[in-house]
Amino acid sequence: MEILGEIQKNKQEKLIVSLSEYEGYKYVDIRVYYEDKKTGEYKPTKKGVALPPRVIKEVMEFVLEGAEKLQDDQSISK
């Protein structure tokens, strides 16, 4: 696993974006990790998604579209 980046979600959870491989297929994995209180280490949860290369561009387009709509909604409500 190669970690590409981390985003602190809240006090106890992070989103970690990484490159991973399963049964010979490579994925971009976006997963929620939680902080283990005993060890202080971050461990993966089942919450997340492994994206194969063929869908990444389409998913990114939808995320960007959603972000633009959220920005538009915020500027309307001001």
C-alpha positions, 0 to 999 in steps of 0.5 A: 500500500502506498499512501497518497494523502490523509485528511483529518475527518474528525478527532478520531477518524482520518480519510486515507487515500492510497494505491492498493492491489488485490488479486493482481488488480490495482486500485485507488482506495479511499478509506476511513481509518480510526484511532485505536485508543490503546495504541494510538495507531490508525486502523482501517474500517470497512467504510470506504471504496476501492476504485479501479482505474476505469472509473476514477475519472468519472467519479472525480467529475461527479465529486467536482460537480457536487463541490460546485453545486455546494459552493453555488448553494452557499453563495445563494444563501449568503 
